[in-house]
Amino acid sequence: MSGLDELTRDELILQLLKLYETVQIQAGQIEQQAERIADLEGIVAPQAERIAYLEEELSKHGGDSKPHWVKANKLTKEPGSPRKKRTQSFARKSLPPTEVVCHAVELCPKCGRKLDGGWVKWRHQVVDIPICPADVIDHLFIERECGVCGKRCVPDSGLVLSDVVVGKKSIGVNLMSLIAHLNTVCLVPIAKIRLLLETLYGVSISKGEIAELLQSVSEVGGSEYENLRETIRGSPFVHGDETGWRENGLNGYLWSFSTPSVRYFTYNTSRSGSVVTEVLGEEYLGTVVADFYGGYNVHAGLKQRCWVHFDRDLDALKEKYPEDMGVSSWVENVLGVYYRAKETVEHDYTDNERSCLRSKFEEELLGIAQTYLSAKDTPQHVLAKRIDNFLDELFTFVEYPEVPSENNAAERAIRPAVIARKVSGGTRSDKGSKTKSILMSLFGTWTAQGLNTFEACRQMIVQVNHAKLPSATVKILSEN
């Protein structure tokens, strides 16, 4: 007996209703699971194609041998085996000493006998900076008179002080370079530079004089700044980016154009493509690597749009619709094309083969986007339209493998300027913006080239001083 015989008619009806409700819920769950299975099958199918492609590539590399981009598995450590010694120590390395101080016990602590000789038990190297005031040197120019011809003469101050100071300034080349380095590379505000110099060196310089010194360094580097622009124009590809900048409280833009070894910055109140033409010139034939901002459309040559920016927008789309498996599948398909395109960079293809591969990837990506170009109510519509609009600028790196597929170099180049803007709030005048652009270009280039920026700045000032020297080394003042 199941106990149902003891239930009344109403109780039996209630039990049937509960059972019916349970069946309906389970049916709904089964339907959802079926939809989920269908979505997963849609994801698995492209992955299966990807696996087949990789297996084909693997066979080209000799069957079981791994492609160059597959990392070898790390060997597991056997129990009891000795630890592998490091190839180098990560502790601070000893430096050549500038001074050696010996410490020894003079008298025996037990019997009081005088001790001499001995050997080095251990060494403790200490790296420190000297605490000393700045050098203040009076350069006295002595006038002398010739006892034969009666001519009076004095050394040429420009020649004598060419390695020491710029013009008639009282601040030396070393201190000028240090101030420019602290402000441009270390992003130290002028007020803090003033405090630092007074604390460490006992030098009192007003904020106005520091600003004037920075301007002087930029004027000295003016010709080098123009050379950087010419170098940019001669590069096969250029990274472009821009960020907001305030001049005297008004909004403007700081533009960055960079190559692997050169940084060029310029300020402009406009964010239009005219700035791109002004910097690169109308006849620039290289490739411009940039994000999807329309200001770079004025460039008539090749362009490569940044896939990292596009990847971020694709990730944002997935985060906005986490439950929509169709969106996830579409994003994976788009990125799958990009990843396969990236793999072609490492292979030795002929120019004709690369051109064909580029066309193939463009056609495949357009096919993925085609369904959503006219479907304005779908989440994929906006990014699908972007693919359609910039299709011929997404795979330039396939045909020209020396061109990067992303614009990370431009973002790294302009990041110090963004931090400087947050620290200082911008500049106060057109002259200040020009000074900032030149200094960021010079110091950014020296940093990209792996140079000591302080020493590079000092050498630049000295070289410009030498270039301005007159041929005469002595000034003849008068004749009796």
C-alpha positions as CSV (number, residue, x, y, z in Angstrom):
1,M,0.0,0.0,0.0
2,S,1.4,3.4,-1.0
3,G,-0.9,5.3,1.3
4,L,-2.8,6.9,-1.6
5,D,-5.9,4.8,-0.7
6,E,-6.2,6.7,2.5
7,L,-6.3,10.2,0.8
8,T,-9.4,12.0,0.0
9,R,-10.3,13.1,-3.5
10,D,-9.2,16.7,-2.8
11,E,-5.9,15.6,-1.4
12,L,-5.3,13.4,-4.5
13,I,-6.0,16.4,-6.8
14,L,-3.6,18.5,-4.8
15,Q,-0.9,15.9,-5.1
16,L,-1.5,15.7,-8.9
17,L,-1.2,19.5,-9.2
18,K,2.1,19.5,-7.4
19,L,3.4,16.6,-9.6
20,Y,2.3,18.5,-12.7
21,E,4.1,21.7,-11.6
22,T,7.3,19.7,-11.0
23,V,7.1,18.2,-14.4
24,Q,6.7,21.6,-16.0
25,I,9.7,23.0,-14.2
26,Q,11.8,20.0,-15.3
27,A,10.6,20.5,-18.8
28,G,11.7,24.1,-18.8
29,Q,15.1,23.1,-17.4
30,I,15.5,20.5,-20.1
31,E,14.7,23.2,-22.8
32,Q,17.3,25.6,-21.3
33,Q,19.9,22.8,-21.3
34,A,19.1,22.0,-24.9
35,E,19.6,25.7,-25.9
36,R,22.9,25.7,-23.9
37,I,24.1,22.6,-25.7
38,A,23.3,24.2,-29.1
39,D,25.3,27.3,-28.1
40,L,28.2,25.2,-27.0
41,E,28.1,23.3,-30.2
42,G,28.4,26.6,-32.0
43,I,31.5,27.3,-30.0
44,V,33.0,23.9,-30.4
45,A,32.6,23.9,-34.2
46,P,35.1,26.8,-34.7
47,Q,37.4,25.3,-32.1
48,A,37.4,22.0,-34.0
49,E,38.4,24.0,-37.2
50,R,41.1,25.7,-35.2
51,I,42.4,22.3,-33.9
52,A,42.4,20.9,-37.5
53,Y,44.4,24.0,-38.6
54,L,46.9,23.6,-35.8
55,E,47.3,19.9,-36.5
56,E,48.0,20.8,-40.2
57,E,50.6,23.3,-39.1
58,L,52.1,20.7,-36.8
59,S,52.4,18.3,-39.6
60,K,54.3,20.9,-41.6
61,H,56.9,21.1,-38.8
62,G,57.7,17.4,-38.9
63,G,54.9,15.4,-37.3
64,D,55.5,15.1,-33.6
65,S,57.9,18.0,-33.4
66,K,56.4,21.1,-31.8
67,P,56.0,24.4,-33.6
68,H,58.3,27.2,-32.6
69,W,55.6,29.0,-30.6
70,V,54.8,26.0,-28.3
71,K,56.9,26.1,-25.1
72,A,58.5,22.9,-23.9
73,N,57.1,21.4,-20.7
74,K,59.2,22.0,-17.6
75,L,60.8,18.9,-16.2
76,T,59.4,17.8,-12.9
77,K,61.9,17.8,-10.1
78,E,62.7,14.4,-8.9
79,P,62.5,13.8,-5.1
80,G,65.8,14.3,-3.4
81,S,67.5,15.9,-6.4
82,P,69.8,18.8,-5.7
83,R,68.4,22.3,-6.4
84,K,69.5,23.8,-9.6
85,K,71.9,26.7,-9.1
86,R,70.9,30.1,-10.4
87,T,72.8,31.5,-13.4
88,Q,73.0,34.9,-11.6
89,S,72.4,36.3,-8.2
90,F,69.5,38.7,-7.7
91,A,71.3,40.5,-4.8
92,R,72.9,43.9,-5.3
93,K,76.1,43.5,-7.2
94,S,79.3,45.0,-5.8
95,L,80.4,48.3,-7.4
96,P,83.9,49.5,-8.0
97,P,84.8,51.3,-4.7
98,T,85.6,55.0,-4.7
99,E,87.2,54.6,-1.2
100,V,88.4,51.8,0.9
101,V,88.3,52.1,4.7
102,C,90.0,49.4,6.9
103,H,88.7,48.5,10.3
104,A,90.9,46.6,12.7
105,V,91.4,46.0,16.4
106,E,94.5,47.9,17.6
107,L,94.9,46.2,21.1
108,C,94.2,42.7,22.2
109,P,91.2,42.8,24.4
110,K,92.6,40.0,26.6
111,C,96.2,41.0,27.3
112,G,96.4,44.5,25.9
113,R,99.2,43.7,23.4
114,K,99.4,45.9,20.3
115,L,98.2,44.1,17.2
116,D,99.4,44.6,13.6
117,G,99.1,42.9,10.2
118,G,96.1,40.7,9.7
119,W,93.9,39.7,6.8
120,V,90.4,40.6,5.4
121,K,87.7,38.6,7.2
122,W,84.8,40.1,5.4
123,R,83.7,43.1,3.4
124,H,80.6,45.3,3.8
125,Q,80.1,47.6,0.9
126,V,78.0,50.7,1.6
127,V,76.6,52.9,-1.3
128,D,75.8,56.4,-0.2
129,I,75.8,60.0,-1.5
130,P,77.9,62.8,-0.2
131,I,76.3,65.6,1.7
132,C,77.9,68.7,0.4
133,P,77.0,72.2,-0.7
134,A,76.9,73.2,-4.4
135,D,80.1,74.5,-6.0
136,V,80.0,78.3,-6.3
137,I,82.9,79.4,-8.5
138,D,83.8,83.0,-9.3
139,H,85.3,83.1,-12.8
140,L,87.6,86.2,-12.9
141,F,88.6,87.4,-16.3
142,I,91.9,89.2,-16.1
143,E,92.6,92.0,-18.6
144,R,96.3,92.3,-19.6
145,E,98.2,94.9,-21.7
146,C,100.9,94.1,-24.1
147,G,104.1,96.0,-23.3
148,V,105.2,96.1,-27.0
149,C,102.1,97.1,-29.0
150,G,100.0,98.4,-26.1
151,K,96.9,96.2,-26.9
152,R,94.7,95.2,-24.0
153,C,93.1,91.8,-24.2
154,V,90.9,89.4,-22.1
155,P,89.9,85.7,-22.6
156,D,86.7,85.1,-24.5
157,S,84.1,84.2,-21.8
158,G,82.1,82.3,-24.4
159,L,85.0,80.0,-25.1
160,V,86.2,79.6,-21.6
161,L,82.8,78.8,-20.1
162,S,81.3,76.9,-23.0
163,D,81.5,73.6,-20.9
164,V,80.2,75.3,-17.8
165,V,77.2,77.7,-18.5
166,V,74.8,78.9,-21.2
167,G,75.4,82.5,-22.1
168,K,75.5,84.8,-19.1
169,K,73.4,82.7,-16.8
170,S,74.6,82.0,-13.3
171,I,73.3,78.4,-13.2
172,G,75.7,75.9,-14.6
173,V,75.1,73.2,-17.2
174,N,75.1,70.4,-14.7
175,L,72.4,72.0,-12.5
176,M,70.3,72.9,-15.6
177,S,70.4,69.3,-16.8
178,L,69.5,68.0,-13.4
179,I,66.5,70.4,-13.2
180,A,65.3,69.3,-16.6
181,H,65.8,65.7,-15.8
182,L,63.9,65.9,-12.5
183,N,61.0,67.8,-14.1
184,T,60.7,65.8,-17.3
185,V,61.7,62.3,-16.5
186,C,61.0,62.1,-12.7
187,L,57.9,64.3,-13.0
188,V,58.9,66.4,-10.0
189,P,57.0,69.7,-9.8
190,I,58.9,72.9,-9.8
191,A,58.1,73.7,-6.2
192,K,59.5,70.3,-5.1
193,I,62.6,70.8,-7.3
194,R,63.2,74.1,-5.5
195,L,62.9,72.4,-2.1
196,L,65.1,69.5,-3.1
197,L,68.0,71.7,-4.3
198,E,67.8,73.8,-1.2
199,T,67.7,70.8,1.1
200,L,70.6,68.8,-0.5
201,Y,72.8,71.4,-2.0
202,G,72.0,74.7,-0.2
203,V,71.0,76.3,-3.5
204,S,68.1,78.7,-3.3
205,I,66.4,79.2,-6.7
206,S,63.0,80.8,-7.3
207,K,60.2,78.9,-9.1
208,G,60.3,81.6,-11.8
209,E,64.0,81.0,-12.4
210,I,63.5,77.2,-12.6
211,A,60.8,77.7,-15.2
212,E,63.2,80.0,-17.1
213,L,65.9,77.4,-17.0
214,L,63.6,74.7,-18.4
215,Q,62.7,77.1,-21.2
216,S,66.4,77.7,-21.9
217,V,67.1,73.9,-22.1
218,S,64.2,73.6,-24.6
219,E,65.6,76.6,-26.7
220,V,69.0,74.9,-26.8
221,G,67.3,71.7,-28.0
222,G,65.1,73.4,-30.6
223,S,67.2,72.2,-33.6
224,E,67.3,68.7,-32.2
225,Y,63.6,68.8,-31.8
226,E,63.1,69.6,-35.4
227,N,65.5,66.8,-36.3
228,L,63.3,64.4,-34.4
229,R,60.3,65.4,-36.6
230,E,62.4,64.7,-39.7
231,T,63.4,61.3,-38.4
232,I,59.7,60.5,-37.7
233,R,58.9,61.5,-41.3
234,G,61.5,59.1,-42.6
235,S,60.3,56.1,-40.6
236,P,58.5,53.2,-42.3
237,F,55.8,53.3,-39.7
238,V,54.7,55.7,-37.0
239,H,52.6,55.3,-33.9
240,G,50.1,58.1,-33.2
241,D,48.1,59.0,-30.1
242,E,46.8,62.0,-28.4
243,T,45.6,63.0,-24.9
244,G,43.9,66.0,-23.3
245,W,46.1,68.9,-22.1
246,R,45.2,72.2,-20.5
247,E,46.9,75.4,-21.4
248,N,46.1,78.4,-19.1
249,G,42.9,76.6,-18.0
250,L,41.7,75.9,-21.6
251,N,41.4,72.4,-23.0
252,G,43.7,71.3,-25.8
253,Y,45.5,68.2,-26.9
254,L,49.0,66.8,-26.7
255,W,49.8,64.7,-29.7
256,S,52.4,61.9,-29.7
257,F,54.2,60.5,-32.7
258,S,56.7,57.8,-32.0
259,T,58.9,55.1,-33.5
260,P,60.9,52.4,-31.6
261,S,63.7,54.9,-31.0
262,V,62.1,58.4,-31.3
263,R,59.5,60.3,-29.4
264,Y,57.9,63.5,-30.8
265,F,55.3,65.6,-28.9
266,T,53.4,68.7,-30.0
267,Y,50.6,70.7,-28.4
268,N,47.6,71.9,-30.4
269,T,44.2,73.3,-29.5
270,S,42.7,71.1,-32.3
271,R,42.1,67.3,-32.4
272,S,41.5,67.3,-36.1
273,G,43.5,65.5,-38.7
274,S,45.3,68.7,-39.7
275,V,47.7,68.0,-36.9
276,V,48.6,64.6,-38.4
277,T,49.3,66.3,-41.8
278,E,51.3,69.1,-40.1
279,V,53.6,66.7,-38.3
280,L,54.0,63.9,-40.8
281,G,53.7,66.1,-43.9
282,E,51.4,65.5,-46.9
283,E,53.9,63.3,-48.7
284,Y,54.5,60.8,-45.9
285,L,54.5,57.3,-47.4
286,G,54.9,55.2,-44.2
287,T,52.2,53.4,-42.2
288,V,50.4,55.1,-39.4
289,V,49.5,52.8,-36.5
290,A,46.7,54.3,-34.4
291,D,43.4,53.5,-32.7
292,F,40.1,54.0,-34.4
293,Y,39.9,57.8,-34.0
294,G,38.9,59.4,-37.2
295,G,41.6,62.1,-37.1
296,Y,44.1,59.7,-38.6
297,N,41.9,59.1,-41.7
298,V,43.5,62.1,-43.4
299,H,46.7,60.0,-44.0
300,A,46.5,58.9,-47.6
301,G,49.0,56.0,-47.1
302,L,48.7,52.7,-45.3
303,K,47.1,52.5,-41.8
304,Q,47.1,49.8,-39.2
305,R,44.3,50.1,-36.6
306,C,45.1,48.8,-33.1
307,W,43.8,45.3,-32.3
308,V,44.4,45.8,-28.6
309,H,41.9,48.6,-28.6
310,F,39.5,46.4,-30.6
311,D,40.1,43.5,-28.2
312,R,39.1,45.7,-25.2
313,D,35.9,46.7,-26.9
314,L,35.2,43.0,-27.6
315,D,35.8,42.1,-24.0
316,A,33.5,45.0,-22.9
317,L,30.8,43.5,-25.2
318,K,31.1,40.1,-23.5
319,E,30.9,41.7,-20.0
320,K,27.8,43.6,-21.0
321,Y,26.0,40.5,-22.2
322,P,27.5,37.7,-20.0
323,E,24.5,35.3,-20.5
324,D,24.3,35.7,-24.3
325,M,26.3,32.8,-25.7
326,G,25.8,34.1,-29.2
327,V,27.8,37.2,-28.3
328,S,30.6,35.1,-26.7
329,S,30.8,32.9,-29.7
330,W,30.9,35.8,-32.1
331,V,33.7,37.5,-30.1
332,E,35.7,34.3,-30.0
333,N,35.3,33.9,-33.8
334,V,36.6,37.5,-34.4
335,L,39.6,37.0,-32.1
336,G,40.3,33.6,-33.7
337,V,40.9,35.3,-37.0
338,Y,43.2,37.8,-35.4
339,Y,45.3,35.1,-33.6
340,R,45.7,33.2,-36.8
341,A,46.7,36.3,-38.6
342,K,49.3,37.1,-35.9
343,E,50.9,33.6,-36.5
344,T,51.7,34.6,-40.1
345,V,54.2,37.3,-38.9
346,E,56.7,34.6,-37.8
347,H,56.6,32.7,-41.0
348,D,58.7,33.3,-44.2
349,Y,56.1,34.1,-46.8
350,T,56.7,35.8,-50.2
351,D,55.2,39.3,-50.8
352,N,52.5,37.7,-53.0
353,E,51.6,35.1,-50.4
354,R,51.3,37.7,-47.7
355,S,49.0,39.8,-49.9
356,C,46.8,36.8,-50.5
357,L,46.8,35.9,-46.8
358,R,45.7,39.5,-46.0
359,S,42.8,39.3,-48.5
360,K,41.8,35.9,-47.0
361,F,41.7,37.2,-43.4
362,E,39.7,40.3,-44.5
363,E,37.2,38.2,-46.4
364,E,36.8,35.8,-43.4
365,L,36.4,38.6,-40.9
366,L,33.8,40.4,-43.1
367,G,31.9,37.1,-43.3
368,I,31.7,36.9,-39.5
369,A,30.5,40.5,-39.3
370,Q,28.1,40.3,-42.3
371,T,25.1,38.9,-40.4
372,Y,25.0,41.9,-38.0
373,L,25.7,44.8,-40.3
374,S,22.0,45.4,-41.0
375,A,20.7,44.0,-37.6
376,K,20.8,47.3,-35.6
377,D,19.0,45.7,-32.6
378,T,21.8,43.1,-32.0
379,P,24.6,43.7,-29.5
380,Q,27.2,42.9,-32.2
381,H,26.0,45.6,-34.7
382,V,28.3,48.4,-33.6
383,L,31.5,46.4,-33.7
384,A,30.4,44.6,-36.9
385,K,30.1,48.1,-38.5
386,R,33.6,49.0,-37.3
387,I,34.9,45.9,-39.0
388,D,33.2,46.9,-42.2
389,N,34.4,50.5,-42.0
390,F,38.0,49.7,-41.2
391,L,38.4,46.3,-42.9
392,D,41.3,47.3,-45.2
393,E,43.2,48.8,-42.1
394,L,43.0,45.7,-39.8
395,F,45.4,43.3,-41.4
396,T,48.2,45.6,-42.8
397,F,50.6,43.8,-40.5
398,V,50.0,40.5,-42.3
399,E,51.2,42.0,-45.6
400,Y,53.9,44.1,-43.9
401,P,55.2,42.1,-40.9
402,E,57.5,44.9,-39.7
403,V,54.3,46.9,-38.8
404,P,52.9,46.2,-35.3
405,S,49.3,45.1,-35.0
406,E,48.8,47.2,-32.0
407,N,49.4,50.7,-30.8
408,N,50.9,49.9,-27.4
409,A,54.1,51.8,-28.2
410,A,52.2,55.1,-28.5
411,E,50.4,54.5,-25.2
412,R,53.6,53.8,-23.4
413,A,55.2,56.9,-24.9
414,I,52.3,59.2,-23.9
415,R,51.8,57.8,-20.4
416,P,54.4,60.0,-18.7
417,A,52.6,63.1,-20.2
418,V,49.3,61.9,-18.8
419,I,50.9,61.5,-15.3
420,A,52.6,65.0,-15.7
421,R,49.2,66.5,-16.5
422,K,47.7,65.0,-13.4
423,V,50.6,66.3,-11.3
424,S,50.8,69.9,-12.7
425,G,47.4,70.4,-14.3
426,G,49.0,71.4,-17.6
427,T,50.9,74.6,-18.7
428,R,50.1,78.3,-18.3
429,S,51.1,79.7,-21.7
430,D,51.9,78.9,-25.3
431,K,55.6,79.2,-24.5
432,G,55.2,76.7,-21.6
433,S,53.4,74.2,-23.9
434,K,56.2,74.6,-26.4
435,T,58.8,74.0,-23.7
436,K,57.0,71.0,-22.4
437,S,56.6,69.5,-25.9
438,I,60.4,69.9,-26.7
439,L,61.6,68.5,-23.3
440,M,59.3,65.5,-23.4
441,S,60.4,64.8,-27.0
442,L,64.1,65.0,-26.2
443,F,64.1,63.1,-22.9
444,G,61.6,60.6,-24.2
445,T,63.8,59.9,-27.2
446,W,66.9,59.5,-25.0
447,T,65.0,57.1,-22.7
448,A,63.8,55.0,-25.7
449,Q,67.4,54.8,-26.9
450,G,68.6,53.6,-23.5
451,L,70.8,56.7,-22.8
452,N,71.5,58.4,-19.5
453,T,69.1,61.3,-19.9
454,F,71.0,63.6,-17.5
455,E,74.2,63.0,-19.3
456,A,72.6,63.3,-22.7
457,C,71.0,66.6,-21.8
458,R,74.4,67.9,-20.5
459,Q,76.2,66.9,-23.6
460,M,73.6,68.5,-25.9
461,I,73.9,71.8,-24.1
462,V,77.7,71.7,-24.3
463,Q,77.7,70.8,-28.0
464,V,75.3,73.6,-28.9
465,N,77.6,76.0,-26.9
466,H,80.6,74.8,-28.9
467,A,78.8,75.3,-32.2
468,K,78.2,79.0,-31.3
469,L,81.8,79.7,-30.4
470,P,83.5,82.5,-32.4
471,S,86.8,81.7,-34.2
472,A,88.7,84.1,-32.0
473,T,89.8,82.9,-28.6
474,V,90.8,86.3,-27.2
475,K,88.9,89.6,-27.2
476,I,91.1,92.7,-28.0
477,L,89.5,95.5,-26.0
478,S,91.5,98.6,-26.9
479,E,94.9,100.0,-28.0
480,N,96.8,102.7,-26.3
